[in-house]
Amino acid sequence: DKEQVIIYTKCGFTVNGSLYEDGDVVIGGLFPLHFSPVSSLLTYKTKPPPNSYNYSRALRWMYTMTFAIKEINKRSDFLSNITLGFHIRDSCDDIPVSLRATLQLVNGQPESNLPTESIRGNLSIETTTNLGCAAVDRRVSSVIIGDAGSGVSMALLRSLGSFHIPLVSYFASCSCLSSQREFPTFMRTMPSDAFQIRALVQLVRYFGWTWVGLIGVESDYATFAIQLFLQESVHYGVCAAYTHFYPVDLNQQALDELLNVIQTKTSKVIINFSGESEMQGILREVQRRNMTGLQWIASEAWATAKSLWEKSGKLLLGTLGFAIQRADVIPGLHQHLTSLDPLSIHKTAFLTEFWEETFKCRLNDSINTHYHGEDTNHDRKTCKGTEKLDDVYSPYFDVTQLRVSYNVYKAVYLVAHALQDMSNCKDGEGPFQNGSCANPKNFRPWELLHYMKHANFSVLGKEVNFDLNGDPIAYYDLMNWQQMPDGSLSLVKVVIPEVQNFALQALQSVCSESCPPGFRVARRKGEPICCYDCIPCAEGEISNATDSLECSPCSEDTWPDAAREACIPKTVEYLSYYDVLGILLCATSVFGACVSLFVVAVFFKYKDTPIVRANNMELSFLLLVFLAICFLVGLLFIGEPSDWLCLIKFPAFGISFALCISCLLAKTSVVLMAFRARLPGSNVMKWFGPKQQRASVLLGTAIQVLVCLSWLLTAPPHANNNTNYHSSTIIIECVTGSEIGFWCVLGYIGFLACMCLAMAFLARKLPDNFNEAKFITFSMLIFFAVWITFIPVYMSTVGKYTVAVHVFAILASSLGLLLCIFAPKCYIILLRPDKNCKKKSMQK
């Protein structure tokens, strides 16, 4: 009818043809020799645009199938009792045309009701100018090799599914076809896109291209591919800057929409899931707009399409893409492709059109009525007959990139090996009901499918295996488009680690710059995961990798370095003997102890002099010894704290000062009571004899000892690593364990000092020569000044300075007692011996 005629005319046929060779088993073939840039739904209001043709590669695929079948038929060791035939038609890469051609294959019908002419033995071609019914029946095809497109293959499978006719595709890669529940009769020698997509994601991630554009033709192939890419990219931190689908009919409006998206987005890396024809239209518009700097990533459908280079020049320089596995050579194929003789060229419509389009001329008595472009075939000059294929380049003869052709070759051998396995079946051991076998020359399609599903064989020295979904094991070559010195294209197979061998357009394509070590990724709300801000790690945390999602806290004894990239040991702080402050305090402590001992020596030498005897010599000696101990106690606070040192120094401090103040209290009491005893009838001094004085000192000290014991037994002091004040510093300190215990010790010393000050105050009016009480008063005032100042300073300082304040208070108070009480006496003893006599001491 009219609609069918329009469809075929649109596809490129006013004269239609097919390749047929008879055999015991005829294998059907569908190849997109022609394709149309418009959809099948025509408006009938405007003239369709000029059609395109795909002869360069598809014609080679078609004749690779015929070559493989002829090669098998010549073998005596393989399918010796079966002759293979073929019935090959043009699918036009169009679903309606493909469905019609498929039905003709499975029904065994030729395309015309006109007689056929024999070509090369059994090879025949029929021609017609109408679409009438078949006049000559052909052997039905129980298996079909085709089609190239995923969408076309899906349509064919849904039509042939109820007949269980196997369909083996050589180029359909959509992962959707792996569903055995939906497409149980489908197999392919082309790997599923699931493997290619995973490889593409890893490829762009390897180069740091985390911000990529995804475009594709409106087809099941591109839709499923982009969907898979988006799912897989999440695991690798790759984001889609945009996704855009364009129609097969790439008119100017569709191109403008596509190119506007590409130009307005920041991504410089574009992955295109389409065929060669769609890519040609895109490149023309890119070239017209002079858009440069784009890094193209090719899907396997156009990863090796050299024809794109001829028209786009440097636009595709650096293109990367995964191409399907290549056969280095198929022995005999090149000779088969080039063995064209005038008879075959004149009588075979496919070859006639190929010849005329290659040399842009018209053969005499040409059966080709199909034309391309604006000029018609009748307007062309007549071929001279001197044309040579050696003078021109055509992908038809190019056997350097046998990829799809290799898939076609493997598909033929898949069917052949299934038939061989069927022939080897023994009755009673077969896979079907009651152990029956199928007849290799008269089988049902589903029986052949069973053997195809279990086929394992070797082709050209390489193993061919299929999984449960009918998909082959995936092998890809990473191809890089590089320019040769003469300007031609070189498809270079590269290996990922060898980055220096790559030619690339885009060096960077990211939404956000990578976060360096020391920072973490902070996602932007409502934006893809590749768009983020870099936030410095918090205090005490690091990140030692690029684009860290979280910062890791350092351990308790480590701290981040300045860049917050690594944890380094914290600075350890304590009052060390090697610090300048520690050295000064240590020297002062030793000096004070030496001075105290020097005074002891002086007093011992002049022990018989009045001034020594008059001031309670025994208590003076005890006081001097205890003062020396107080000076030396300061040394316990210097150096690295440890548990045993902490247990000693606080009690030593408290007890030593209790001894000193108790001695001063006893001395003050004796001086005061000595004058009270001069009153008539007073016998007070009998209570303040030497024994009582020693007892009072021991009693005053015993109370402090009990306080210290209670403290040590309940919550003893201990060493502690303090990181609360400075996160980058470990302060090794002695914690009191019990604050109550510490302040009780200090408070008791204050209590004794208050009593001593009160006693000294009562003795303030004693005669000048008996002025020890006055000196004790001054020493107590200094003592209180030091320790009252000590309390707020001690509470407000941290680390080694807290210890230094404590040691300073010990030394200052001890030095105050030593100087105020004993300096005047030493002055008289050493410098004014004339006053050190009984007469002077008795003067008023």
C-alpha positions in Angstrom: 0.0 0.0 0.0 1.0 3.7 -0.2 2.2 3.8 3.4 4.5 0.9 2.9 5.9 2.4 -0.3 6.6 5.7 1.5 8.4 3.9 4.3 10.6 2.0 1.9 11.3 5.1 -0.2 12.2 7.0 2.9 14.6 4.2 3.8 16.3 4.4 0.4 14.7 1.8 -1.7 12.8 2.1 -4.9 14.5 -1.1 -5.9 14.9 -3.6 -3.1 17.3 -6.5 -2.8 18.5 -9.3 -0.6 21.3 -11.8 -0.6 20.3 -15.4 -0.7 22.2 -18.7 -0.8 20.4 -21.9 -0.3 21.5 -24.6 2.2 20.3 -27.3 4.6 20.0 -24.5 7.2 19.5 -21.0 6.1 20.7 -18.3 8.6 18.9 -15.0 8.4 20.7 -11.7 8.6 19.7 -8.1 9.2 22.1 -5.3 8.6 21.5 -1.5 8.6 22.9 -0.8 5.1 20.8 2.4 5.0 19.5 4.6 7.7 17.2 7.6 7.7 17.6 10.7 9.8 13.8 11.0 10.3 11.3 8.9 12.1 8.9 6.5 10.4 5.9 8.7 11.2 5.7 11.1 8.2 3.4 14.1 7.9 3.0 13.7 4.1 3.0 17.5 4.0 6.7 18.2 3.3 9.3 16.3 1.3 11.5 14.1 3.5 15.1 15.2 3.8 17.8 13.4 1.8 18.5 9.9 3.1 21.9 8.6 4.3 23.6 5.3 3.8 25.8 3.2 6.0 27.5 1.2 3.2 31.1 1.7 4.4 30.8 -0.5 7.5 27.5 -2.3 7.3 28.3 -3.7 3.8 31.5 -5.1 5.3 29.5 -6.7 8.1 27.1 -8.3 5.6 29.8 -9.8 3.5 31.7 -10.9 6.7 28.6 -13.1 7.4 28.7 -14.6 3.9 32.4 -15.2 4.2 32.0 -17.0 7.5 29.3 -19.2 6.1 31.3 -20.1 3.0 34.3 -20.8 5.2 32.4 -23.2 7.3 30.9 -24.9 4.2 34.4 -25.5 2.9 35.6 -27.3 6.1 35.5 -31.1 6.1 36.1 -31.3 9.9 33.1 -29.2 10.9 29.4 -29.6 10.0 30.5 -32.0 7.2 26.9 -33.3 6.7 25.2 -29.9 6.8 25.4 -27.0 4.3 24.7 -23.6 5.6 22.9 -20.9 3.6 22.0 -17.3 4.2 19.2 -14.9 3.6 20.3 -11.3 4.3 18.2 -8.2 4.2 18.6 -4.5 4.8 17.0 -3.4 8.1 17.4 0.3 7.4 17.9 0.7 11.1 14.1 1.3 11.1 11.6 -0.7 13.1 8.8 -1.1 10.5 11.3 -2.0 7.8 13.1 -4.4 10.1 9.8 -6.1 11.1 8.9 -6.6 7.4 12.3 -8.0 6.5 12.2 -10.3 9.6 8.9 -11.8 8.6 10.1 -12.4 5.1 13.2 -14.2 6.6 11.2 -16.5 8.9 8.5 -17.2 6.2 11.1 -17.9 3.5 9.6 -15.4 1.1 11.6 -13.4 -1.4 10.8 -9.8 -1.9 9.5 -9.9 -5.5 7.4 -12.0 -7.8 9.9 -11.6 -10.6 12.4 -14.3 -11.5 15.8 -14.2 -9.8 19.1 -14.3 -11.5 21.8 -16.6 -10.3 25.0 -14.9 -9.2 28.1 -16.8 -8.1 26.5 -20.2 -8.1 23.6 -20.2 -5.6 23.9 -16.5 -4.7 21.0 -14.6 -6.1 19.5 -11.2 -6.1 16.0 -10.2 -6.8 14.8 -6.8 -7.9 11.4 -5.2 -8.2 9.6 -2.0 -8.6 6.6 -3.0 -6.5 5.9 -4.8 -3.3 4.0 -7.7 -4.5 3.7 -11.2 -3.0 6.5 -13.7 -3.3 6.7 -15.8 -6.5 9.5 -18.1 -5.3 9.5 -19.6 -1.9 12.8 -19.7 0.0 13.9 -21.9 2.9 12.8 -20.4 6.2 15.4 -19.0 8.5 15.2 -20.6 12.0 17.7 -18.2 13.4 18.5 -14.6 12.7 21.7 -12.7 13.1 20.8 -9.1 13.8 20.0 -6.4 14.3 22.6 -3.7 15.0 20.3 -1.4 17.0 19.0 -2.2 20.5 15.6 -0.6 19.9 15.1 -2.5 16.7 16.2 -5.7 18.3 13.7 -5.3 21.1 10.9 -4.7 18.6 11.9 -7.9 16.7 12.1 -9.9 19.9 8.6 -8.9 21.0 7.3 -10.0 17.5 9.2 -13.2 17.3 9.1 -14.2 20.9 6.0 -16.4 20.6 7.7 -18.4 17.8 10.9 -19.0 19.9 13.1 -18.0 17.0 16.6 -17.1 18.3 18.0 -13.7 17.5 21.7 -13.2 17.8 22.8 -9.5 17.7 26.3 -8.4 16.8 26.0 -4.7 17.9 22.9 -4.3 20.3 24.4 -3.5 23.7 21.5 -2.2 25.8 21.6 -3.8 29.2 17.8 -4.1 29.0 18.2 -7.0 26.5 19.9 -9.1 29.3 16.5 -9.8 30.8 15.9 -13.5 30.0 12.4 -13.3 31.4 11.4 -10.6 28.8 13.7 -11.8 26.0 14.4 -15.5 26.4 15.3 -16.1 22.8 18.0 -13.3 22.7 21.7 -13.8 22.5 24.5 -11.6 21.4 28.2 -11.5 20.7 28.3 -7.8 21.8 28.9 -7.2 25.5 26.2 -5.6 27.6 26.4 -1.9 28.3 26.5 -2.7 32.0 30.2 -3.5 31.6 30.9 -0.6 29.4 29.2 1.9 31.7 31.2 0.7 34.7 34.4 1.1 32.7 33.3 4.6 31.6 32.6 5.7 35.2 36.0 4.4 36.3 37.6 6.1 33.3 36.3 9.6 34.0 37.0 9.2 37.7 40.6 8.2 36.9 41.2 11.5 35.1 39.4 13.4 37.9 36.5 14.4 35.6 33.8 14.3 38.3 31.5 16.8 36.5 30.4 15.4 33.1 27.6 16.0 30.7 25.5 13.0 29.5 23.7 13.2 26.2 22.0 10.5 24.1 19.6 9.8 21.3 16.0 9.1 22.3 16.3 5.4 22.2 16.3 2.4 24.6 20.0 2.1 24.1 20.8 5.6 25.4 18.1 5.7 28.0 19.2 2.6 29.7 22.9 3.5 29.3 22.5 6.9 31.0 20.3 5.4 33.7 23.1 2.8 34.4 25.7 5.5 34.4 23.8 7.6 36.9 23.4 4.6 39.2 27.1 3.5 38.9 28.6 7.0 39.2 27.3 7.4 42.8 29.8 4.9 44.0 32.7 6.8 42.4 31.9 10.4 43.2 31.1 11.3 39.6 28.1 13.6 38.9 26.1 14.5 35.9 26.2 18.2 35.2 23.2 17.6 32.9 21.4 14.9 31.0 19.9 15.6 27.6 18.1 13.4 25.1 17.8 14.5 21.5 15.5 13.0 18.9 16.7 10.8 16.0 15.4 13.6 13.8 18.2 16.1 14.6 16.7 19.1 13.1 18.0 22.6 13.8 15.7 23.2 16.7 16.9 20.0 18.4 20.5 20.9 17.7 20.0 24.4 19.1 18.5 23.0 22.3 21.3 20.5 22.7 24.2 22.9 22.0 22.7 25.6 24.2 22.7 23.1 27.1 26.3 22.2 26.4 27.4 25.9 26.2 25.6 27.1 29.3 27.0 24.3 31.5 30.4 24.3 33.1 31.2 20.7 32.3 33.9 20.2 29.6 33.5 16.5 29.4 30.7 15.0 27.4 29.6 11.4 27.1 27.5 10.7 24.0 25.4 7.6 23.7 24.4 7.5 20.1 25.3 6.1 16.7 27.6 7.5 14.1 24.8 9.3 12.1 23.6 11.3 15.1 27.1 12.3 16.0 27.7 13.6 12.5 24.9 16.1 12.9 26.1 17.2 16.4 29.6 17.8 15.1 28.4 19.9 12.2 26.7 22.3 14.6 29.6 22.3 17.0 31.9 23.3 14.2 29.5 26.0 13.0 29.5 27.5 16.5 33.2 27.2 16.8 33.0 25.4 20.1 36.4 24.1 21.3 37.9 22.6 24.4 35.3 19.8 24.7 36.5 16.4 25.7 34.3 13.8 24.1 33.8 10.3 25.5 32.5 7.9 22.9 30.1 5.1 23.5 31.1 1.9 21.7 28.6 2.7 18.9 31.0 5.4 17.5 34.3 4.8 19.4 36.0 3.7 16.2 33.9 5.5 13.5 36.7 7.0 11.4 34.3 8.8 9.1 33.5 11.3 11.8 37.2 12.5 11.8 37.1 13.3 8.1 34.4 16.0 8.6 35.1 17.3 12.0 38.9 17.7 12.0 40.3 18.5 15.4 37.0 18.7 17.2 37.4 15.0 18.1 41.1 15.2 18.9 41.7 13.4 22.2 38.4 11.6 22.2 38.3 8.5 24.5 36.0 5.5 24.2 35.8 1.8 24.8 35.7 -0.2 21.7 34.6 -3.8 21.6 37.3 -6.5 21.2 39.1 -6.5 17.9 40.2 -9.4 15.8 43.8 -8.8 14.6 43.0 -10.6 11.4 40.3 -12.9 10.0 42.2 -15.0 7.5 40.8 -14.7 4.0 38.3 -11.9 4.7 40.2 -9.2 2.9 40.4 -11.3 -0.2 36.7 -12.0 0.0 35.9 -8.4 0.3 38.1 -7.3 -2.6 37.1 -10.1 -5.0 34.6 -7.9 -6.8 34.1 -8.5 -10.5 32.0 -6.5 -13.0 29.3 -9.2 -13.1 28.7 -9.1 -9.4 28.8 -5.3 -9.3 26.3 -5.0 -12.1 23.9 -7.6 -10.8 24.0 -7.0 -7.1 22.1 -3.9 -6.0 24.1 -3.6 -2.8 27.4 -3.5 -4.7 26.1 -1.4 -7.5 25.1 1.3 -5.1 28.4 1.0 -3.2 30.4 1.4 -6.5 28.4 4.4 -7.7 28.5 6.2 -4.4 32.2 5.6 -4.0 33.2 6.9 -7.4 30.2 9.3 -7.9 29.3 7.9 -11.3 26.6 5.8 -12.9 27.2 2.3 -14.2 25.7 1.3 -17.5 22.4 -0.6 -17.1 22.5 0.2 -13.4 19.9 -1.5 -11.3 20.4 1.1 -8.6 17.6 3.8 -8.4 18.6 4.9 -4.9 20.4 8.2 -4.6 22.0 10.3 -1.8 22.1 14.0 -1.4 20.6 16.5 -3.8 21.7 15.1 -7.1 20.0 12.1 -8.7 21.8 9.1 -10.1 20.6 10.0 -13.6 22.5 13.4 -13.4 25.8 11.6 -12.7 28.4 10.9 -15.3 28.9 7.4 -16.7 31.6 5.3 -15.1 34.6 4.9 -17.3 35.4 1.4 -16.4 38.9 2.3 -15.3 38.0 3.0 -11.7 40.0 1.1 -9.2 39.2 0.5 -5.6 42.9 0.7 -4.8 42.8 4.4 -5.7 40.3 5.3 -3.0 39.9 4.6 0.7 36.8 2.9 1.9 36.0 1.5 5.3 34.5 -1.5 3.4 38.1 -2.7 2.7 39.5 -1.5 6.1 40.2 -4.7 8.0 42.4 -3.0 10.6 39.5 -2.4 13.0 37.6 -5.7 12.8 35.3 -5.2 15.8 31.7 -5.4 14.7 32.8 -7.6 11.8 34.4 -9.9 14.4 31.1 -10.1 16.3 29.3 -11.0 13.1 31.9 -13.7 12.5 31.5 -15.1 16.0 27.7 -15.0 15.7 27.8 -17.3 12.6 30.1 -19.7 14.4 27.8 -19.7 17.4 25.0 -21.0 15.2 27.4 -23.4 13.5 28.7 -24.9 16.8 25.1 -25.2 18.1 24.3 -27.2 15.0 27.5 -29.3 15.4 26.5 -30.1 19.0 23.0 -31.0 17.8 24.6 -33.3 15.2 26.7 -35.0 17.8 23.6 -35.9 19.9 22.9 -39.6 20.4 19.4 -41.0 20.7 18.5 -41.7 24.3 21.1 -39.2 25.6 19.6 -36.1 24.1 18.5 -33.0 26.1 14.9 -33.2 25.2 11.9 -35.4 26.2 12.8 -39.0 26.8 16.4 -38.3 25.8 15.5 -37.5 22.3 17.7 -35.5 19.9 16.8 -32.9 17.3 17.3 -33.3 13.5 20.0 -30.9 12.4 18.3 -30.5 9.0 14.8 -30.3 10.3 14.6 -28.8 13.8 12.4 -26.4 15.6 13.9 -23.0 16.6 13.7 -23.6 20.3 15.7 -26.8 19.9 18.5 -24.9 18.2 18.3 -22.2 21.0 18.9 -24.8 23.6 22.3 -25.7 22.0 23.2 -22.1 21.5 22.7 -21.3 25.2 25.1 -24.0 26.1 27.7 -23.3 23.4 31.4 -22.9 24.3 33.8 -22.7 21.5 37.0 -21.0 20.2 37.2 -18.6 17.3 40.6 -17.5 15.9 42.3 -18.9 19.0 40.1 -17.0 21.5 37.5 -18.6 23.8 33.9 -17.5 23.3 31.6 -18.0 26.3 28.2 -16.8 27.3 26.6 -16.2 30.7 23.1 -17.2 31.8 21.7 -14.0 30.2 23.2 -14.9 26.8 25.8 -12.2 27.1 29.4 -12.8 26.2 32.3 -12.1 28.5 33.2 -8.4 28.1 36.5 -7.4 26.6 37.1 -3.7 25.7 40.0 -1.7 24.2 40.4 1.9 25.4 40.8 4.0 22.3 42.3 7.5 22.1 41.8 9.5 18.9 45.1 11.0 18.0 46.3 12.9 14.9 49.0 11.6 12.6 51.6 14.0 11.1 49.7 14.0 7.8 46.4 15.0 9.6 44.8 11.6 9.5 43.2 9.8 12.4 45.1 7.2 14.4 43.0 5.1 16.8 45.5 4.3 19.5 44.9 1.6 22.0 46.1 2.8 25.3 46.6 1.6 28.8 45.3 3.6 31.8 48.6 4.0 33.7 50.4 5.3 30.6 48.9 8.8 30.9 51.7 10.4 28.9 50.4 8.5 25.9 47.0 10.2 26.0 45.9 13.1 23.8 43.2 15.0 25.8 41.2 18.2 25.4 40.0 18.8 28.9 42.4 18.7 31.8 39.8 19.4 34.4 36.0 19.2 34.6 34.7 19.5 38.2 31.9 21.2 39.9 34.0 22.1 42.9 37.7 22.0 43.4 39.0 19.0 45.3 39.3 19.6 49.1 43.0 19.3 50.0 44.2 17.4 53.1 43.3 19.3 56.2 39.8 20.1 54.9 36.5 18.1 54.7 33.7 18.1 52.1 30.6 20.0 53.1 27.7 19.2 50.7 25.7 22.0 49.3 22.0 21.5 50.0 20.0 20.7 47.0 23.0 20.2 44.7 24.7 17.1 43.3 27.3 15.4 45.6 30.1 16.7 43.4 29.2 20.3 44.3 30.5 21.1 47.8 32.4 23.5 49.9 35.7 22.8 51.6 35.6 23.3 55.4 38.8 23.2 57.6 38.9 20.4 60.0 37.9 21.3 63.5 40.4 21.7 66.3 41.9 18.3 67.2 40.9 16.7 63.9 42.8 15.9 60.7 42.2 14.7 57.2 45.1 13.2 55.3 43.4 12.5 52.0 41.9 14.6 49.2 38.1 15.1 49.3 37.7 13.6 52.8 34.0 13.4 53.8 34.9 13.5 57.5 37.9 14.6 59.6 39.4 12.1 62.0 40.1 13.0 65.6 43.6 12.7 66.9 44.4 10.4 69.8 44.7 11.9 73.3 48.5 12.1 73.1 48.6 13.6 69.6 47.6 16.9 68.0 47.1 18.1 64.4 50.0 19.9 62.7 49.6 23.4 61.3 48.1 22.1 58.0 45.9 19.6 59.9 47.1 16.8 57.7 48.7 14.6 60.3 48.6 14.0 64.0 51.9 14.8 65.8 52.8 14.2 69.4 51.5 16.8 71.7 53.9 19.1 73.5 54.6 17.8 77.0 54.7 20.5 79.7 55.9 20.4 83.3 58.3 22.4 85.4 61.6 20.9 84.3 65.0 21.2 85.8 66.1 22.3 82.4 63.7 25.2 82.1 65.1 28.7 82.9 62.3 29.1 85.5 63.1 25.6 87.0 66.8 26.4 87.2 66.2 29.7 89.0 63.8 28.1 91.5 66.1 25.1 92.0 69.1 27.5 92.6 67.0 29.6 95.1 65.9 26.5 96.9 69.4 25.1 97.3 70.7 28.6 98.3 68.0 29.0 101.0 68.8 25.6 102.4 72.6 26.4 102.4 71.9 29.8 104.1 69.8 28.0 106.8 72.6 25.5 107.4 75.1 28.3 107.5 73.1 30.0 110.2 73.0 26.7 112.1 76.8 26.6 111.9 77.0 30.2 113.2 74.7 29.6 116.0 76.5 26.4 116.9 79.8 28.2 117.0 78.5 31.0 119.1 76.1 28.8 121.2 77.5 30.1 124.4 77.0 33.8 123.6 74.1 35.6 125.3 72.2 36.4 122.1 72.0 32.7 121.1 71.2 31.5 124.6 68.7 34.3 125.2 66.5 33.2 122.2 65.8 29.6 123.2 68.7 28.0 121.5 67.1 24.6 121.1 64.0 25.9 119.3 66.3 28.1 117.1 68.3 25.1 116.0 65.0 23.1 115.2 63.6 26.1 113.4 66.7 26.5 111.2 66.7 22.7 110.3 63.0 22.8 109.5 63.5 25.9 107.3 66.3 24.1 105.4 63.8 21.3 104.9 61.2 23.7 103.6 63.7 25.1 101.1 64.5 21.6 99.9 60.8 20.6 99.7 60.5 23.0 96.8 62.8 20.7 94.8 60.1 18.0 95.0 57.8 20.2 92.9 60.4 20.5 90.1 60.8 17.7 87.5 58.3 15.3 85.7 55.5 14.4 88.1 54.9 10.8 89.0 52.5 9.1 91.3 55.1 8.5 94.1 56.4 12.1 93.8 52.9 13.4 94.1 52.3 11.3 97.2 55.4 12.8 98.9 55.5 16.4 98.0 52.2 17.6 99.3 52.5 16.0 102.7 56.2 17.1 102.9 55.2 20.6 102.2 52.4 20.6 104.8 54.4 18.9 107.6 57.6 20.9 107.1 55.7 24.2 107.4 53.8 22.9 110.3 57.1 22.2 112.1 58.4 25.7 111.3 55.3 27.5 112.4 55.0 25.3 115.5 58.6 26.2 116.5 57.8 29.9 116.0 54.6 29.5 118.0 56.6 27.8 120.8 59.3 30.5 120.7 56.7 33.3 120.8 54.9 31.6 123.7 58.1 31.3 125.7 59.1 34.9 125.1 55.7 36.1 126.2 55.4 33.8 129.2 59.0 34.7 130.2 57.9 38.3 130.9 54.7 37.2 132.5 56.6 35.0 134.9 58.5 38.1 136.3 55.3 39.2 138.0 55.3 38.4 141.8 53.8 35.0 142.6 53.8 33.8 139.0 54.8 30.2 138.4 53.9 30.1 134.7 57.3 29.1 133.4 57.0 25.7 134.9 54.6 24.9 132.0 57.0 26.2 129.4 60.1 24.3 130.1 62.2 22.6 127.3 60.1 19.4 127.5 56.9 21.3 127.1 58.3 23.3 124.2 59.3 20.2 122.4 55.9 18.6 123.1 54.1 21.7 121.8 56.1 21.4 118.5 55.3 17.7 118.2 51.6 18.3 119.0 51.3 21.1 116.5 52.9 18.9 113.8 51.0 15.7 114.8 47.7 17.3 113.9 49.1 18.1 110.4 50.4 14.6 110.1 46.9 13.2 110.9 45.4 15.5 108.3 47.9 14.3 105.6 47.3 10.7 106.5 43.5 11.1 106.1 44.1 12.8 102.8 46.4 10.0 101.5 44.1 7.3 102.6 40.9 8.7 101.2 41.9 10.4 97.9 45.7 10.6 97.4 47.3 12.9 95.0 48.5 11.4 91.7 50.0 12.3 88.4 47.7 13.3 85.5 48.0 14.2 81.9 45.8 17.3 81.5 44.7 18.3 78.0 41.7 20.5 79.1 43.5 23.8 79.1 45.6 23.6 75.9 44.5 21.0 73.3 47.9 20.9 71.7 49.7 20.5 75.0 49.8 17.6 77.6 50.3 19.2 81.0 51.7 16.5 83.3 50.7 17.7 86.8 50.0 16.4 90.2 46.3 16.6 90.9 45.4 16.8 94.6 42.9 14.0 94.5 40.9 15.7 97.2 40.6 19.5 97.1 39.4 19.3 100.7 42.5 17.6 101.8 44.8 20.1 100.1 43.0 23.1 101.5 42.9 21.5 105.0 46.6 21.2 104.9 47.0 24.8 103.8 44.4 26.0 106.2 46.0 24.3 109.2 49.3 26.1 108.3 47.3 29.3 108.2 45.8 28.6 111.6 49.2 28.0 113.2 50.4 31.2 111.6 47.5 33.2 112.9 48.1 32.0 116.5 51.8 32.8 116.1 51.0 36.3 114.8 48.6 36.8 117.7 51.3 35.8 120.3 53.8 38.0 118.6 51.4 40.9 118.7 50.9 40.5 122.4 54.6 40.6 122.9 55.0 43.8 120.9 55.8 46.0 124.0 58.7 43.9 125.3 62.1 45.6 125.7 64.0 46.4 122.6 66.8 44.0 123.4 64.3 41.2 123.6 62.9 42.0 120.2 62.5 38.4 118.8 58.8 38.8 119.1 58.9 41.8 116.9 60.9 39.9 114.3 58.4 37.1 114.4 55.6 39.5 113.8 57.3 40.9 110.7 58.0 37.3 109.5 54.4 36.4 110.0 53.2 39.4 108.1 55.5 38.5 105.2 54.2 34.9 105.5 50.6 36.0 105.3 51.3 38.4 102.4 52.9 35.6 100.4 50.3 33.0 101.0 47.3 35.3 100.6 48.8 36.4 97.3 49.4 32.8 96.4 45.8 31.7 96.6 44.3 33.8 93.6 47.5 33.4 91.5 47.5 29.7 92.1 43.9 29.4 91.1 44.3 31.4 87.9 47.4 29.8 86.4 47.8 26.5 84.6 50.5 24.1 83.7 54.1 24.5 84.9 53.3 28.1 86.0 50.9 26.8 88.7 53.8 24.7 90.1 56.2 27.6 89.8 53.8 29.8 91.9 53.6 27.1 94.5 57.4 26.7 94.7 57.8 30.5 94.8 55.4 30.8 97.7 57.3 28.1 99.6 60.7 29.8 99.0 59.4 33.3 99.6 57.7 32.4 102.9 60.7 30.4 104.0 63.1 33.1 103.1 61.0 35.7 104.9 61.1 33.6 108.1 64.8 33.1 107.8 65.7 36.7 107.1 63.3 38.4 109.5 64.1 36.1 112.5 67.8 35.2 112.0 69.3 38.1 110.0 69.4 40.6 112.9 71.0 38.0 115.2 73.6 37.0 112.7 74.4 40.7 112.2 75.1 41.1 115.9 77.0 37.9 116.2 79.2 38.4 113.2 79.4 42.2 112.8 78.6 43.7 116.2 80.1 41.3 118.7 80.3 44.2 121.2 76.5 43.9 121.6 76.6 40.2 122.1 77.2 40.4 125.9 75.1 39.8 129.0 75.4 43.5 130.0 73.8 44.6 126.8 71.1 42.0 126.9 70.1 43.1 130.4 69.9 46.8 129.5 66.5 48.2 129.2 
